[in-house]
Amino acid sequence: MSAVMENIIGDDAAPAGNSAPIERAQAANEAQAASAGPRAPKRKWSGAAAFMRIAPPVLGVAVLVLVWQIIAMKNSSFPTPWVTLREALNMFSDPFYRNSPNDQGIGWNVLASLQRVGMGFGLAAAVGIPLGFAIGRVQFLSAMFGPIISLLKPVSPLAWLPIGLLVFKSANPAAIWSIFICSIWPMIINTAVGVQRVPQDYMNVARVLNLSEWKILTRILFPSVLPYMLTGVRLSIGTAWLVIVAAEMLTGGVGIGFWVWDEWNNLNVPHIIIAIVVIGVVGLVLEQALVALARAFTYEQVGN
């Protein structure tokens, strides 16, 4: 009580020039109390959000491993998760060994498949994206190619493999051809749709300014169509990775698809499961890389 009275008396008796330190101290205490208040709930909320981000995937993996273990207990020929994990550790300890053309590590097989995907996908992009711009820009070309695309797009990619073998007389170009023909449709369609959805006001301004076709393409169409085009590219790369695995099973040679089929002929089921996981991881990495690229070049949110 005496301390409080001394503070009150001190405040009343203090000269005006000395009240600034007290006011600053009170303001600092109030600011500290105000800033300390919301921090605890924020940390609590961020912890709960982190738990909700981590817990569902972990639970999903646990359920998958449990189902896997149950299947292995019911079927003795199916490897358990622990046996498969040991095989994976042994395999990835040297993924790039090379004893012979038919005895190579899984790393070389994945790289061979990625090389074929890159070649077929690159050719599809070089042809499909300009063709999509042309179809979206010119009504005559849209009416000309529309029925052809509608007819050929639903055809299974593997149905094109015999045509490639017949034309190219070799398994590797035939596999690249299958990737090309299955990857080109999403890029053509999405690019053409993006061109057709460019606001007409933009085109009217370009007509008033007498812009050349090249400036219309580079200054108006390309920035507006880019998100659609990248969506087509992302869909195409996923399809290409699916096709190459199936095509390599049929054509043979070095590649992850052929490696899976060869391990099946050797009844090495753990290696098949490992290959399935590797195929899924590589496909996920490819898709996420293109998603990141699409986000980096999407301008829809600029200026908000």
SEVOPA-825959 format. One record per residue (C-alpha): x, y, z; residue number from 1; residue in three letters. Coordinates in steps of 0.02 Angstrom, whole numbers. Example, Ala and Ser with C-alpha at 12.3 -4.5 7.8 and 13.67 -1.06 7.14 Angstrom:
REM residues 2
     c1     c2     c3  nr rest
    615   -225    390   1  ALA
    684    -53    357   2  SER
//
This chain:
REM residues 304
     c1     c2     c3  nr rest
      0      0      0   1  MET
    142    119     44   2  SER
    226     85   -122   3  ALA
     64    125   -213   4  VAL
     41    286   -113   5  MET
    221    334   -147   6  GLU
    193    308   -333   7  ASN
     34    413   -329   8  ILE
    117    551   -229   9  ILE
    269    540   -340  10  GLY
    161    557   -495  11  ASP
     67    708   -422  12  ASP
    225    790   -359  13  ALA
    333    753   -509  14  ALA
    367    900   -623  15  PRO
    300    901   -798  16  ALA
    471    875   -873  17  GLY
    497    710   -780  18  ASN
    330    628   -828  19  SER
    393    571   -998  20  ALA
    491    419   -935  21  PRO
    338    359   -837  22  ILE
    223    379   -987  23  GLU
    347    290  -1097  24  ARG
    360    147   -973  25  ALA
    170    131   -963  26  GLN
    155    135  -1153  27  ALA
    290      2  -1166  28  ALA
    199   -110  -1040  29  ASN
     33    -89  -1131  30  GLU
    114   -125  -1299  31  ALA
    199   -279  -1228  32  GLN
     36   -342  -1153  33  ALA
    -57   -311  -1315  34  ALA
     75   -397  -1418  35  SER
     89   -545  -1300  36  ALA
    -99   -575  -1300  37  GLY
   -129   -641  -1475  38  PRO
     37   -734  -1490  39  ARG
    -12   -885  -1386  40  ALA
   -169   -924  -1488  41  PRO
    -69   -898  -1648  42  LYS
     60  -1027  -1594  43  ARG
    -78  -1144  -1541  44  LYS
   -167  -1124  -1708  45  TRP
     -7  -1148  -1810  46  SER
     30  -1307  -1712  47  GLY
   -144  -1374  -1746  48  ALA
   -128  -1329  -1931  49  ALA
     40  -1417  -1941  50  ALA
    -35  -1571  -1859  51  PHE
   -179  -1572  -1983  52  MET
    -56  -1560  -2127  53  ARG
     55  -1701  -2065  54  ILE
    -66  -1821  -1981  55  ALA
   -178  -1869  -2131  56  PRO
    -35  -1919  -2248  57  PRO
     51  -2016  -2110  58  VAL
   -112  -2104  -2067  59  LEU
   -141  -2144  -2250  60  GLY
     32  -2222  -2268  61  VAL
      4  -2321  -2108  62  ALA
   -161  -2389  -2174  63  VAL
    -77  -2437  -2338  64  LEU
     64  -2528  -2247  65  VAL
    -64  -2617  -2137  66  LEU
   -164  -2677  -2287  67  VAL
     -2  -2729  -2370  68  TRP
     48  -2829  -2216  69  GLN
   -122  -2915  -2210  70  ILE
   -109  -2965  -2393  71  ILE
     67  -3033  -2364  72  ALA
      4  -3136  -2216  73  MET
   -136  -3210  -2323  74  LYS
    -22  -3243  -2473  75  ASN
    150  -3315  -2438  76  SER
    215  -3270  -2611  77  SER
    182  -3085  -2581  78  PHE
    326  -2996  -2491  79  PRO
    300  -2906  -2327  80  THR
    339  -2720  -2309  81  PRO
    494  -2761  -2208  82  TRP
    563  -2880  -2340  83  VAL
    529  -2752  -2476  84  THR
    614  -2614  -2374  85  LEU
    770  -2721  -2355  86  ARG
    774  -2755  -2541  87  GLU
    751  -2569  -2576  88  ALA
    897  -2521  -2463  89  LEU
   1005  -2650  -2549  90  ASN
    950  -2593  -2722  91  MET
    975  -2407  -2692  92  PHE
   1146  -2434  -2614  93  SER
   1209  -2449  -2794  94  ASP
   1074  -2394  -2918  95  PRO
   1195  -2360  -3061  96  PHE
   1292  -2522  -3075  97  TYR
   1315  -2593  -3249  98  ARG
   1369  -2773  -3276  99  ASN
   1297  -2799  -3450 100  SER
   1165  -2721  -3565 101  PRO
   1034  -2832  -3483 102  ASN
   1101  -2815  -3305 103  ASP
   1097  -2632  -3251 104  GLN
   1043  -2537  -3097 105  GLY
    872  -2461  -3081 106  ILE
    946  -2287  -3099 107  GLY
   1002  -2321  -3278 108  TRP
    830  -2390  -3321 109  ASN
    742  -2236  -3253 110  VAL
    860  -2122  -3349 111  LEU
    830  -2219  -3510 112  ALA
    642  -2202  -3489 113  SER
    658  -2015  -3450 114  LEU
    762  -1993  -3607 115  GLN
    626  -2071  -3715 116  ARG
    493  -1968  -3627 117  VAL
    594  -1810  -3653 118  GLY
    615  -1841  -3839 119  MET
    433  -1889  -3871 120  GLY
    366  -1751  -3759 121  PHE
    480  -1620  -3835 122  GLY
    425  -1665  -4012 123  LEU
    243  -1659  -3957 124  ALA
    267  -1486  -3881 125  ALA
    358  -1422  -4036 126  ALA
    213  -1477  -4147 127  VAL
     62  -1467  -4031 128  GLY
     82  -1293  -3956 129  ILE
    102  -1198  -4122 130  PRO
    -38  -1303  -4197 131  LEU
   -149  -1259  -4049 132  GLY
   -116  -1074  -4075 133  PHE
   -158  -1091  -4259 134  ALA
   -318  -1189  -4226 135  ILE
   -376  -1066  -4095 136  GLY
   -335   -915  -4202 137  ARG
   -403   -971  -4371 138  VAL
   -583  -1032  -4378 139  GLN
   -551  -1128  -4540 140  PHE
   -412  -1231  -4458 141  LEU
   -522  -1262  -4306 142  SER
   -660  -1333  -4417 143  ALA
   -530  -1432  -4516 144  MET
   -438  -1515  -4373 145  PHE
   -582  -1528  -4249 146  GLY
   -653  -1693  -4316 147  PRO
   -479  -1769  -4332 148  ILE
   -435  -1728  -4151 149  ILE
   -604  -1791  -4089 150  SER
   -577  -1955  -4182 151  LEU
   -396  -1990  -4133 152  LEU
   -389  -1921  -3955 153  LYS
   -485  -2067  -3873 154  PRO
   -373  -2199  -3956 155  VAL
   -266  -2294  -3831 156  SER
    -83  -2243  -3844 157  PRO
    -27  -2424  -3854 158  LEU
   -134  -2446  -4009 159  ALA
     -9  -2332  -4097 160  TRP
    140  -2441  -4051 161  LEU
    119  -2568  -4193 162  PRO
    109  -2423  -4316 163  ILE
    273  -2358  -4248 164  GLY
    355  -2528  -4261 165  LEU
    295  -2545  -4439 166  LEU
    355  -2373  -4492 167  VAL
    518  -2357  -4396 168  PHE
    571  -2541  -4393 169  LYS
    644  -2517  -4218 170  SER
    580  -2525  -4041 171  ALA
    656  -2363  -3975 172  ASN
    583  -2246  -4107 173  PRO
    417  -2338  -4093 174  ALA
    411  -2302  -3907 175  ALA
    453  -2119  -3937 176  ILE
    317  -2112  -4070 177  TRP
    189  -2180  -3945 178  SER
    237  -2045  -3821 179  ILE
    226  -1912  -3955 180  PHE
     54  -1961  -4017 181  ILE
    -21  -1974  -3842 182  CYS
     59  -1813  -3778 183  SER
     10  -1699  -3919 184  ILE
   -180  -1696  -3894 185  TRP
   -188  -1609  -3722 186  PRO
    -67  -1475  -3781 187  MET
   -164  -1441  -3942 188  ILE
   -333  -1437  -3857 189  ILE
   -284  -1331  -3706 190  ASN
   -185  -1207  -3810 191  THR
   -327  -1187  -3936 192  ALA
   -454  -1162  -3796 193  VAL
   -342  -1031  -3716 194  GLY
   -329   -935  -3880 195  VAL
   -517   -940  -3904 196  GLN
   -547   -874  -3728 197  ARG
   -440   -719  -3748 198  VAL
   -557   -570  -3713 199  PRO
   -623   -493  -3873 200  GLN
   -584   -320  -3804 201  ASP
   -399   -359  -3816 202  TYR
   -416   -407  -3998 203  MET
   -519   -251  -4035 204  ASN
   -384   -140  -3961 205  VAL
   -252   -231  -4064 206  ALA
   -357   -202  -4221 207  ARG
   -376    -17  -4181 208  VAL
   -189      1  -4154 209  LEU
   -152    -96  -4315 210  ASN
    -38   -217  -4224 211  LEU
     49   -347  -4329 212  SER
      8   -531  -4308 213  GLU
    176   -559  -4224 214  TRP
    142   -423  -4094 215  LYS
    -33   -492  -4065 216  ILE
     45   -663  -4035 217  LEU
    185   -605  -3920 218  THR
     99   -460  -3828 219  ARG
    -81   -522  -3812 220  ILE
   -106   -705  -3852 221  LEU
     47   -783  -3772 222  PHE
     30   -704  -3598 223  PRO
   -157   -741  -3595 224  SER
   -141   -920  -3660 225  VAL
     10   -969  -3554 226  LEU
    -90  -1040  -3405 227  PRO
   -195  -1147  -3523 228  TYR
    -41  -1203  -3618 229  MET
     51  -1254  -3460 230  LEU
   -102  -1352  -3402 231  THR
    -95  -1450  -3564 232  GLY
     91  -1478  -3540 233  VAL
     62  -1544  -3364 234  ARG
    -73  -1664  -3423 235  LEU
     38  -1722  -3566 236  SER
    189  -1762  -3459 237  ILE
     83  -1872  -3345 238  GLY
     12  -1966  -3493 239  THR
    185  -1985  -3572 240  ALA
    256  -2061  -3413 241  TRP
    112  -2185  -3405 242  LEU
    135  -2234  -3587 243  VAL
    323  -2262  -3583 244  ILE
    310  -2393  -3445 245  VAL
    181  -2493  -3543 246  ALA
    272  -2469  -3709 247  ALA
    437  -2530  -3638 248  GLU
    353  -2687  -3572 249  MET
    309  -2729  -3752 250  LEU
    465  -2668  -3842 251  THR
    600  -2724  -3721 252  GLY
    773  -2647  -3703 253  GLY
    833  -2535  -3562 254  VAL
    697  -2443  -3467 255  GLY
    594  -2450  -3309 256  ILE
    449  -2535  -3399 257  GLY
    559  -2673  -3468 258  PHE
    644  -2689  -3300 259  TRP
    475  -2721  -3215 260  VAL
    432  -2853  -3344 261  TRP
    602  -2935  -3328 262  ASP
    585  -2943  -3139 263  GLU
    414  -3024  -3161 264  TRP
    492  -3157  -3272 265  ASN
    616  -3188  -3131 266  ASN
    472  -3191  -3004 267  LEU
    559  -3054  -2904 268  ASN
    403  -2975  -2829 269  VAL
    493  -2858  -2706 270  PRO
    583  -2776  -2852 271  HIS
    418  -2753  -2943 272  ILE
    343  -2664  -2793 273  ILE
    498  -2554  -2778 274  ILE
    484  -2512  -2963 275  ALA
    301  -2464  -2941 276  ILE
    350  -2343  -2802 277  VAL
    492  -2272  -2907 278  VAL
    375  -2246  -3056 279  ILE
    251  -2157  -2945 280  GLY
    383  -2045  -2866 281  VAL
    460  -1996  -3034 282  VAL
    288  -1958  -3106 283  GLY
    244  -1854  -2953 284  LEU
    407  -1756  -2966 285  VAL
    377  -1720  -3150 286  LEU
    200  -1661  -3119 287  GLU
    244  -1554  -2969 288  GLN
    387  -1473  -3065 289  ALA
    267  -1423  -3203 290  LEU
    138  -1363  -3075 291  VAL
    272  -1251  -2999 292  ALA
    316  -1188  -3172 293  LEU
    134  -1151  -3209 294  ALA
    116  -1054  -3046 295  ARG
    273   -954  -3082 296  ALA
    207   -899  -3252 297  PHE
     25   -869  -3207 298  THR
    -17   -685  -3210 299  TYR
   -199   -691  -3158 300  GLU
   -167   -631  -2982 301  GLN
    -50   -488  -3028 302  VAL
   -116   -321  -2969 303  GLY
   -238   -388  -2837 304  ASN
//
